[in-house]
Amino acid sequence: MQVHEKLKVMRLFKDWSQEDMAEKLGYSLNGYTKIERGETDITVGKLEKIAEILGIDLQKLLGLNEGNVFNIAEHCNYGVHNVVFLTESQCAQELEKALLSIQEKVKEIEYLKSENSLLRDKIELTQKQRGKSQ
């Protein structure tokens, strides 16, 4: 898994949007998304800053593999901290699940948009019919 892919997985486990991450880093959204897509080279300084924001050691970020297990997400619910430890393959699996979930949500949104459009058409037709009958 490439560093930019790891960044995306870790960001998703923090439940942060790309906008959140860009803001935390002081980068533009476009600048951060290029990093996450692997479209730009990342300096060591930027990687250090990103690792710090994610709460991990830079060496762990660069050396993440099956032999290493890392705390990549910490959530606090009612004062109880739940720490999640994942290997690289588990991160990849979780990323795949998240992507499938996003795809399902996009399909649902598209369906709801079409239903909304149909309902608007029905309302408009009903209003026209009422206007003609009066």
Chimera marker file (.cmm) of the C-alpha trace (Angstrom):
<marker_set name="trace">
<marker id="1" x="0.000" y="0.000" z="0.000" r="1" g="1" b="0" radius="0.5"/>
<marker id="2" x="1.377" y="3.378" z="-1.043" r="1" g="1" b="0" radius="0.5"/>
<marker id="3" x="1.747" y="6.220" z="1.476" r="1" g="1" b="0" radius="0.5"/>
<marker id="4" x="-1.065" y="8.233" z="-0.141" r="1" g="1" b="0" radius="0.5"/>
<marker id="5" x="-3.385" y="5.207" z="0.171" r="1" g="1" b="0" radius="0.5"/>
<marker id="6" x="-2.448" y="4.831" z="3.840" r="1" g="1" b="0" radius="0.5"/>
<marker id="7" x="-3.258" y="8.490" z="4.415" r="1" g="1" b="0" radius="0.5"/>
<marker id="8" x="-6.743" y="7.992" z="2.998" r="1" g="1" b="0" radius="0.5"/>
<marker id="9" x="-7.382" y="4.914" z="5.132" r="1" g="1" b="0" radius="0.5"/>
<marker id="10" x="-6.189" y="6.650" z="8.285" r="1" g="1" b="0" radius="0.5"/>
<marker id="11" x="-8.232" y="9.762" z="7.517" r="1" g="1" b="0" radius="0.5"/>
<marker id="12" x="-11.357" y="7.656" z="6.981" r="1" g="1" b="0" radius="0.5"/>
<marker id="13" x="-10.811" y="5.848" z="10.274" r="1" g="1" b="0" radius="0.5"/>
<marker id="14" x="-10.597" y="9.191" z="11.997" r="1" g="1" b="0" radius="0.5"/>
<marker id="15" x="-13.957" y="9.931" z="10.326" r="1" g="1" b="0" radius="0.5"/>
<marker id="16" x="-12.494" y="13.077" z="8.792" r="1" g="1" b="0" radius="0.5"/>
<marker id="17" x="-13.361" y="14.462" z="5.392" r="1" g="1" b="0" radius="0.5"/>
<marker id="18" x="-10.672" y="15.609" z="3.001" r="1" g="1" b="0" radius="0.5"/>
<marker id="19" x="-11.781" y="19.148" z="3.863" r="1" g="1" b="0" radius="0.5"/>
<marker id="20" x="-11.185" y="18.426" z="7.574" r="1" g="1" b="0" radius="0.5"/>
<marker id="21" x="-7.718" y="17.076" z="6.874" r="1" g="1" b="0" radius="0.5"/>
<marker id="22" x="-6.781" y="19.991" z="4.604" r="1" g="1" b="0" radius="0.5"/>
<marker id="23" x="-7.942" y="22.448" z="7.258" r="1" g="1" b="0" radius="0.5"/>
<marker id="24" x="-6.007" y="20.708" z="10.042" r="1" g="1" b="0" radius="0.5"/>
<marker id="25" x="-2.875" y="20.824" z="7.883" r="1" g="1" b="0" radius="0.5"/>
<marker id="26" x="-3.400" y="24.378" z="6.674" r="1" g="1" b="0" radius="0.5"/>
<marker id="27" x="-3.494" y="23.197" z="3.044" r="1" g="1" b="0" radius="0.5"/>
<marker id="28" x="-5.962" y="23.935" z="0.303" r="1" g="1" b="0" radius="0.5"/>
<marker id="29" x="-8.491" y="21.179" z="-0.353" r="1" g="1" b="0" radius="0.5"/>
<marker id="30" x="-7.111" y="20.760" z="-3.871" r="1" g="1" b="0" radius="0.5"/>
<marker id="31" x="-3.556" y="20.508" z="-2.519" r="1" g="1" b="0" radius="0.5"/>
<marker id="32" x="-4.488" y="17.843" z="0.007" r="1" g="1" b="0" radius="0.5"/>
<marker id="33" x="-6.569" y="15.784" z="-2.433" r="1" g="1" b="0" radius="0.5"/>
<marker id="34" x="-3.592" y="15.680" z="-4.814" r="1" g="1" b="0" radius="0.5"/>
<marker id="35" x="-1.490" y="14.255" z="-1.973" r="1" g="1" b="0" radius="0.5"/>
<marker id="36" x="-4.110" y="11.630" z="-1.156" r="1" g="1" b="0" radius="0.5"/>
<marker id="37" x="-4.474" y="10.646" z="-4.819" r="1" g="1" b="0" radius="0.5"/>
<marker id="38" x="-0.700" y="10.311" z="-5.158" r="1" g="1" b="0" radius="0.5"/>
<marker id="39" x="-0.541" y="13.052" z="-7.781" r="1" g="1" b="0" radius="0.5"/>
<marker id="40" x="2.118" y="15.072" z="-6.003" r="1" g="1" b="0" radius="0.5"/>
<marker id="41" x="5.397" y="14.321" z="-4.271" r="1" g="1" b="0" radius="0.5"/>
<marker id="42" x="5.281" y="14.820" z="-0.528" r="1" g="1" b="0" radius="0.5"/>
<marker id="43" x="8.236" y="16.331" z="1.292" r="1" g="1" b="0" radius="0.5"/>
<marker id="44" x="9.417" y="14.811" z="4.536" r="1" g="1" b="0" radius="0.5"/>
<marker id="45" x="8.288" y="17.965" z="6.316" r="1" g="1" b="0" radius="0.5"/>
<marker id="46" x="4.754" y="17.573" z="4.990" r="1" g="1" b="0" radius="0.5"/>
<marker id="47" x="4.746" y="13.882" z="5.892" r="1" g="1" b="0" radius="0.5"/>
<marker id="48" x="5.868" y="14.725" z="9.427" r="1" g="1" b="0" radius="0.5"/>
<marker id="49" x="3.053" y="17.253" z="9.752" r="1" g="1" b="0" radius="0.5"/>
<marker id="50" x="0.495" y="14.776" z="8.379" r="1" g="1" b="0" radius="0.5"/>
<marker id="51" x="1.720" y="12.020" z="10.711" r="1" g="1" b="0" radius="0.5"/>
<marker id="52" x="1.480" y="14.410" z="13.659" r="1" g="1" b="0" radius="0.5"/>
<marker id="53" x="-2.102" y="15.375" z="12.755" r="1" g="1" b="0" radius="0.5"/>
<marker id="54" x="-3.013" y="11.677" z="12.418" r="1" g="1" b="0" radius="0.5"/>
<marker id="55" x="-1.349" y="10.965" z="15.767" r="1" g="1" b="0" radius="0.5"/>
<marker id="56" x="1.166" y="8.430" z="14.466" r="1" g="1" b="0" radius="0.5"/>
<marker id="57" x="4.941" y="8.263" z="14.199" r="1" g="1" b="0" radius="0.5"/>
<marker id="58" x="6.340" y="9.078" z="10.747" r="1" g="1" b="0" radius="0.5"/>
<marker id="59" x="8.359" y="5.847" z="10.714" r="1" g="1" b="0" radius="0.5"/>
<marker id="60" x="5.181" y="3.894" z="11.296" r="1" g="1" b="0" radius="0.5"/>
<marker id="61" x="3.444" y="5.753" z="8.498" r="1" g="1" b="0" radius="0.5"/>
<marker id="62" x="6.240" y="4.936" z="6.087" r="1" g="1" b="0" radius="0.5"/>
<marker id="63" x="6.774" y="1.368" z="7.309" r="1" g="1" b="0" radius="0.5"/>
<marker id="64" x="3.200" y="0.184" z="7.708" r="1" g="1" b="0" radius="0.5"/>
<marker id="65" x="3.066" y="-3.513" z="6.774" r="1" g="1" b="0" radius="0.5"/>
<marker id="66" x="1.676" y="-6.851" z="7.927" r="1" g="1" b="0" radius="0.5"/>
<marker id="67" x="4.385" y="-7.136" z="10.572" r="1" g="1" b="0" radius="0.5"/>
<marker id="68" x="3.263" y="-3.925" z="12.246" r="1" g="1" b="0" radius="0.5"/>
<marker id="69" x="0.025" y="-3.161" z="14.015" r="1" g="1" b="0" radius="0.5"/>
<marker id="70" x="-0.860" y="0.446" z="14.737" r="1" g="1" b="0" radius="0.5"/>
<marker id="71" x="-3.403" y="2.517" z="16.550" r="1" g="1" b="0" radius="0.5"/>
<marker id="72" x="-4.913" y="4.463" z="13.673" r="1" g="1" b="0" radius="0.5"/>
<marker id="73" x="-8.131" y="5.624" z="15.256" r="1" g="1" b="0" radius="0.5"/>
<marker id="74" x="-9.211" y="6.601" z="18.712" r="1" g="1" b="0" radius="0.5"/>
<marker id="75" x="-12.819" y="7.467" z="19.412" r="1" g="1" b="0" radius="0.5"/>
<marker id="76" x="-14.169" y="8.774" z="22.688" r="1" g="1" b="0" radius="0.5"/>
<marker id="77" x="-17.743" y="7.892" z="23.607" r="1" g="1" b="0" radius="0.5"/>
<marker id="78" x="-19.023" y="8.959" z="27.025" r="1" g="1" b="0" radius="0.5"/>
<marker id="79" x="-15.537" y="9.119" z="28.487" r="1" g="1" b="0" radius="0.5"/>
<marker id="80" x="-14.637" y="5.604" z="27.288" r="1" g="1" b="0" radius="0.5"/>
<marker id="81" x="-11.821" y="5.434" z="24.754" r="1" g="1" b="0" radius="0.5"/>
<marker id="82" x="-12.095" y="2.762" z="22.076" r="1" g="1" b="0" radius="0.5"/>
<marker id="83" x="-8.766" y="2.191" z="20.372" r="1" g="1" b="0" radius="0.5"/>
<marker id="84" x="-8.673" y="0.447" z="17.000" r="1" g="1" b="0" radius="0.5"/>
<marker id="85" x="-5.597" y="-1.519" z="15.921" r="1" g="1" b="0" radius="0.5"/>
<marker id="86" x="-5.352" y="-2.635" z="12.295" r="1" g="1" b="0" radius="0.5"/>
<marker id="87" x="-2.789" y="-4.199" z="9.992" r="1" g="1" b="0" radius="0.5"/>
<marker id="88" x="-2.318" y="-3.034" z="6.420" r="1" g="1" b="0" radius="0.5"/>
<marker id="89" x="-4.565" y="-5.763" z="4.982" r="1" g="1" b="0" radius="0.5"/>
<marker id="90" x="-7.267" y="-4.916" z="7.510" r="1" g="1" b="0" radius="0.5"/>
<marker id="91" x="-6.961" y="-1.254" z="6.524" r="1" g="1" b="0" radius="0.5"/>
<marker id="92" x="-7.388" y="-2.230" z="2.879" r="1" g="1" b="0" radius="0.5"/>
<marker id="93" x="-10.453" y="-4.336" z="3.723" r="1" g="1" b="0" radius="0.5"/>
<marker id="94" x="-11.988" y="-1.532" z="5.763" r="1" g="1" b="0" radius="0.5"/>
<marker id="95" x="-11.287" y="0.937" z="2.968" r="1" g="1" b="0" radius="0.5"/>
<marker id="96" x="-13.022" y="-1.377" z="0.487" r="1" g="1" b="0" radius="0.5"/>
<marker id="97" x="-16.037" y="-1.626" z="2.823" r="1" g="1" b="0" radius="0.5"/>
<marker id="98" x="-16.135" y="2.153" z="3.158" r="1" g="1" b="0" radius="0.5"/>
<marker id="99" x="-15.962" y="2.605" z="-0.616" r="1" g="1" b="0" radius="0.5"/>
<marker id="100" x="-18.815" y="0.131" z="-1.136" r="1" g="1" b="0" radius="0.5"/>
<marker id="101" x="-20.859" y="1.943" z="1.475" r="1" g="1" b="0" radius="0.5"/>
<marker id="102" x="-20.206" y="5.257" z="-0.259" r="1" g="1" b="0" radius="0.5"/>
<marker id="103" x="-21.239" y="3.765" z="-3.608" r="1" g="1" b="0" radius="0.5"/>
<marker id="104" x="-24.485" y="2.523" z="-2.055" r="1" g="1" b="0" radius="0.5"/>
<marker id="105" x="-25.155" y="5.956" z="-0.580" r="1" g="1" b="0" radius="0.5"/>
<marker id="106" x="-24.539" y="7.602" z="-3.968" r="1" g="1" b="0" radius="0.5"/>
<marker id="107" x="-27.045" y="5.216" z="-5.590" r="1" g="1" b="0" radius="0.5"/>
<marker id="108" x="-29.568" y="5.967" z="-2.849" r="1" g="1" b="0" radius="0.5"/>
<marker id="109" x="-29.091" y="9.712" z="-3.318" r="1" g="1" b="0" radius="0.5"/>
<marker id="110" x="-29.593" y="9.381" z="-7.083" r="1" g="1" b="0" radius="0.5"/>
<marker id="111" x="-32.763" y="7.354" z="-6.499" r="1" g="1" b="0" radius="0.5"/>
<marker id="112" x="-34.091" y="9.938" z="-4.049" r="1" g="1" b="0" radius="0.5"/>
<marker id="113" x="-33.297" y="12.747" z="-6.489" r="1" g="1" b="0" radius="0.5"/>
<marker id="114" x="-35.304" y="11.007" z="-9.206" r="1" g="1" b="0" radius="0.5"/>
<marker id="115" x="-38.193" y="10.399" z="-6.796" r="1" g="1" b="0" radius="0.5"/>
<marker id="116" x="-38.080" y="14.051" z="-5.782" r="1" g="1" b="0" radius="0.5"/>
<marker id="117" x="-38.204" y="15.097" z="-9.419" r="1" g="1" b="0" radius="0.5"/>
<marker id="118" x="-41.211" y="12.841" z="-10.063" r="1" g="1" b="0" radius="0.5"/>
<marker id="119" x="-43.017" y="14.248" z="-7.039" r="1" g="1" b="0" radius="0.5"/>
<marker id="120" x="-42.335" y="17.810" z="-8.185" r="1" g="1" b="0" radius="0.5"/>
<marker id="121" x="-43.754" y="16.934" z="-11.603" r="1" g="1" b="0" radius="0.5"/>
<marker id="122" x="-46.870" y="15.453" z="-9.985" r="1" g="1" b="0" radius="0.5"/>
<marker id="123" x="-47.339" y="18.550" z="-7.821" r="1" g="1" b="0" radius="0.5"/>
<marker id="124" x="-46.967" y="20.814" z="-10.844" r="1" g="1" b="0" radius="0.5"/>
<marker id="125" x="-49.462" y="18.746" z="-12.851" r="1" g="1" b="0" radius="0.5"/>
<marker id="126" x="-51.948" y="18.745" z="-9.963" r="1" g="1" b="0" radius="0.5"/>
<marker id="127" x="-51.657" y="22.517" z="-9.606" r="1" g="1" b="0" radius="0.5"/>
<marker id="128" x="-52.245" y="22.994" z="-13.346" r="1" g="1" b="0" radius="0.5"/>
<marker id="129" x="-55.299" y="20.753" z="-13.250" r="1" g="1" b="0" radius="0.5"/>
<marker id="130" x="-56.716" y="22.669" z="-10.274" r="1" g="1" b="0" radius="0.5"/>
<marker id="131" x="-56.146" y="25.954" z="-12.120" r="1" g="1" b="0" radius="0.5"/>
<marker id="132" x="-58.074" y="24.715" z="-15.164" r="1" g="1" b="0" radius="0.5"/>
<marker id="133" x="-61.010" y="23.450" z="-13.115" r="1" g="1" b="0" radius="0.5"/>
<marker id="134" x="-61.497" y="26.754" z="-11.258" r="1" g="1" b="0" radius="0.5"/>
<link id1="1" id2="2" r="1" g="1" b="0" radius="0.2"/>
<link id1="2" id2="3" r="1" g="1" b="0" radius="0.2"/>
<link id1="3" id2="4" r="1" g="1" b="0" radius="0.2"/>
<link id1="4" id2="5" r="1" g="1" b="0" radius="0.2"/>
<link id1="5" id2="6" r="1" g="1" b="0" radius="0.2"/>
<link id1="6" id2="7" r="1" g="1" b="0" radius="0.2"/>
<link id1="7" id2="8" r="1" g="1" b="0" radius="0.2"/>
<link id1="8" id2="9" r="1" g="1" b="0" radius="0.2"/>
<link id1="9" id2="10" r="1" g="1" b="0" radius="0.2"/>
<link id1="10" id2="11" r="1" g="1" b="0" radius="0.2"/>
<link id1="11" id2="12" r="1" g="1" b="0" radius="0.2"/>
<link id1="12" id2="13" r="1" g="1" b="0" radius="0.2"/>
<link id1="13" id2="14" r="1" g="1" b="0" radius="0.2"/>
<link id1="14" id2="15" r="1" g="1" b="0" radius="0.2"/>
<link id1="15" id2="16" r="1" g="1" b="0" radius="0.2"/>
<link id1="16" id2="17" r="1" g="1" b="0" radius="0.2"/>
<link id1="17" id2="18" r="1" g="1" b="0" radius="0.2"/>
<link id1="18" id2="19" r="1" g="1" b="0" radius="0.2"/>
<link id1="19" id2="20" r="1" g="1" b="0" radius="0.2"/>
<link id1="20" id2="21" r="1" g="1" b="0" radius="0.2"/>
<link id1="21" id2="22" r="1" g="1" b="0" radius="0.2"/>
<link id1="22" id2="23" r="1" g="1" b="0" radius="0.2"/>
<link id1="23" id2="24" r="1" g="1" b="0" radius="0.2"/>
<link id1="24" id2="25" r="1" g="1" b="0" radius="0.2"/>
<link id1="25" id2="26" r="1" g="1" b="0" radius="0.2"/>
<link id1="26" id2="27" r="1" g="1" b="0" radius="0.2"/>
<link id1="27" id2="28" r="1" g="1" b="0" radius="0.2"/>
<link id1="28" id2="29" r="1" g="1" b="0" radius="0.2"/>
<link id1="29" id2="30" r="1" g="1" b="0" radius="0.2"/>
<link id1="30" id2="31" r="1" g="1" b="0" radius="0.2"/>
<link id1="31" id2="32" r="1" g="1" b="0" radius="0.2"/>
<link id1="32" id2="33" r="1" g="1" b="0" radius="0.2"/>
<link id1="33" id2="34" r="1" g="1" b="0" radius="0.2"/>
<link id1="34" id2="35" r="1" g="1" b="0" radius="0.2"/>
<link id1="35" id2="36" r="1" g="1" b="0" radius="0.2"/>
<link id1="36" id2="37" r="1" g="1" b="0" radius="0.2"/>
<link id1="37" id2="38" r="1" g="1" b="0" radius="0.2"/>
<link id1="38" id2="39" r="1" g="1" b="0" radius="0.2"/>
<link id1="39" id2="40" r="1" g="1" b="0" radius="0.2"/>
<link id1="40" id2="41" r="1" g="1" b="0" radius="0.2"/>
<link id1="41" id2="42" r="1" g="1" b="0" radius="0.2"/>
<link id1="42" id2="43" r="1" g="1" b="0" radius="0.2"/>
<link id1="43" id2="44" r="1" g="1" b="0" radius="0.2"/>
<link id1="44" id2="45" r="1" g="1" b="0" radius="0.2"/>
<link id1="45" id2="46" r="1" g="1" b="0" radius="0.2"/>
<link id1="46" id2="47" r="1" g="1" b="0" radius="0.2"/>
<link id1="47" id2="48" r="1" g="1" b="0" radius="0.2"/>
<link id1="48" id2="49" r="1" g="1" b="0" radius="0.2"/>
<link id1="49" id2="50" r="1" g="1" b="0" radius="0.2"/>
<link id1="50" id2="51" r="1" g="1" b="0" radius="0.2"/>
<link id1="51" id2="52" r="1" g="1" b="0" radius="0.2"/>
<link id1="52" id2="53" r="1" g="1" b="0" radius="0.2"/>
<link id1="53" id2="54" r="1" g="1" b="0" radius="0.2"/>
<link id1="54" id2="55" r="1" g="1" b="0" radius="0.2"/>
<link id1="55" id2="56" r="1" g="1" b="0" radius="0.2"/>
<link id1="56" id2="57" r="1" g="1" b="0" radius="0.2"/>
<link id1="57" id2="58" r="1" g="1" b="0" radius="0.2"/>
<link id1="58" id2="59" r="1" g="1" b="0" radius="0.2"/>
<link id1="59" id2="60" r="1" g="1" b="0" radius="0.2"/>
<link id1="60" id2="61" r="1" g="1" b="0" radius="0.2"/>
<link id1="61" id2="62" r="1" g="1" b="0" radius="0.2"/>
<link id1="62" id2="63" r="1" g="1" b="0" radius="0.2"/>
<link id1="63" id2="64" r="1" g="1" b="0" radius="0.2"/>
<link id1="64" id2="65" r="1" g="1" b="0" radius="0.2"/>
<link id1="65" id2="66" r="1" g="1" b="0" radius="0.2"/>
<link id1="66" id2="67" r="1" g="1" b="0" radius="0.2"/>
<link id1="67" id2="68" r="1" g="1" b="0" radius="0.2"/>
<link id1="68" id2="69" r="1" g="1" b="0" radius="0.2"/>
<link id1="69" id2="70" r="1" g="1" b="0" radius="0.2"/>
<link id1="70" id2="71" r="1" g="1" b="0" radius="0.2"/>
<link id1="71" id2="72" r="1" g="1" b="0" radius="0.2"/>
<link id1="72" id2="73" r="1" g="1" b="0" radius="0.2"/>
<link id1="73" id2="74" r="1" g="1" b="0" radius="0.2"/>
<link id1="74" id2="75" r="1" g="1" b="0" radius="0.2"/>
<link id1="75" id2="76" r="1" g="1" b="0" radius="0.2"/>
<link id1="76" id2="77" r="1" g="1" b="0" radius="0.2"/>
<link id1="77" id2="78" r="1" g="1" b="0" radius="0.2"/>
<link id1="78" id2="79" r="1" g="1" b="0" radius="0.2"/>
<link id1="79" id2="80" r="1" g="1" b="0" radius="0.2"/>
<link id1="80" id2="81" r="1" g="1" b="0" radius="0.2"/>
<link id1="81" id2="82" r="1" g="1" b="0" radius="0.2"/>
<link id1="82" id2="83" r="1" g="1" b="0" radius="0.2"/>
<link id1="83" id2="84" r="1" g="1" b="0" radius="0.2"/>
<link id1="84" id2="85" r="1" g="1" b="0" radius="0.2"/>
<link id1="85" id2="86" r="1" g="1" b="0" radius="0.2"/>
<link id1="86" id2="87" r="1" g="1" b="0" radius="0.2"/>
<link id1="87" id2="88" r="1" g="1" b="0" radius="0.2"/>
<link id1="88" id2="89" r="1" g="1" b="0" radius="0.2"/>
<link id1="89" id2="90" r="1" g="1" b="0" radius="0.2"/>
<link id1="90" id2="91" r="1" g="1" b="0" radius="0.2"/>
<link id1="91" id2="92" r="1" g="1" b="0" radius="0.2"/>
<link id1="92" id2="93" r="1" g="1" b="0" radius="0.2"/>
<link id1="93" id2="94" r="1" g="1" b="0" radius="0.2"/>
<link id1="94" id2="95" r="1" g="1" b="0" radius="0.2"/>
<link id1="95" id2="96" r="1" g="1" b="0" radius="0.2"/>
<link id1="96" id2="97" r="1" g="1" b="0" radius="0.2"/>
<link id1="97" id2="98" r="1" g="1" b="0" radius="0.2"/>
<link id1="98" id2="99" r="1" g="1" b="0" radius="0.2"/>
<link id1="99" id2="100" r="1" g="1" b="0" radius="0.2"/>
<link id1="100" id2="101" r="1" g="1" b="0" radius="0.2"/>
<link id1="101" id2="102" r="1" g="1" b="0" radius="0.2"/>
<link id1="102" id2="103" r="1" g="1" b="0" radius="0.2"/>
<link id1="103" id2="104" r="1" g="1" b="0" radius="0.2"/>
<link id1="104" id2="105" r="1" g="1" b="0" radius="0.2"/>
<link id1="105" id2="106" r="1" g="1" b="0" radius="0.2"/>
<link id1="106" id2="107" r="1" g="1" b="0" radius="0.2"/>
<link id1="107" id2="108" r="1" g="1" b="0" radius="0.2"/>
<link id1="108" id2="109" r="1" g="1" b="0" radius="0.2"/>
<link id1="109" id2="110" r="1" g="1" b="0" radius="0.2"/>
<link id1="110" id2="111" r="1" g="1" b="0" radius="0.2"/>
<link id1="111" id2="112" r="1" g="1" b="0" radius="0.2"/>
<link id1="112" id2="113" r="1" g="1" b="0" radius="0.2"/>
<link id1="113" id2="114" r="1" g="1" b="0" radius="0.2"/>
<link id1="114" id2="115" r="1" g="1" b="0" radius="0.2"/>
<link id1="115" id2="116" r="1" g="1" b="0" radius="0.2"/>
<link id1="116" id2="117" r="1" g="1" b="0" radius="0.2"/>
<link id1="117" id2="118" r="1" g="1" b="0" radius="0.2"/>
<link id1="118" id2="119" r="1" g="1" b="0" radius="0.2"/>
<link id1="119" id2="120" r="1" g="1" b="0" radius="0.2"/>
<link id1="120" id2="121" r="1" g="1" b="0" radius="0.2"/>
<link id1="121" id2="122" r="1" g="1" b="0" radius="0.2"/>
<link id1="122" id2="123" r="1" g="1" b="0" radius="0.2"/>
<link id1="123" id2="124" r="1" g="1" b="0" radius="0.2"/>
<link id1="124" id2="125" r="1" g="1" b="0" radius="0.2"/>
<link id1="125" id2="126" r="1" g="1" b="0" radius="0.2"/>
<link id1="126" id2="127" r="1" g="1" b="0" radius="0.2"/>
<link id1="127" id2="128" r="1" g="1" b="0" radius="0.2"/>
<link id1="128" id2="129" r="1" g="1" b="0" radius="0.2"/>
<link id1="129" id2="130" r="1" g="1" b="0" radius="0.2"/>
<link id1="130" id2="131" r="1" g="1" b="0" radius="0.2"/>
<link id1="131" id2="132" r="1" g="1" b="0" radius="0.2"/>
<link id1="132" id2="133" r="1" g="1" b="0" radius="0.2"/>
<link id1="133" id2="134" r="1" g="1" b="0" radius="0.2"/>
</marker_set>
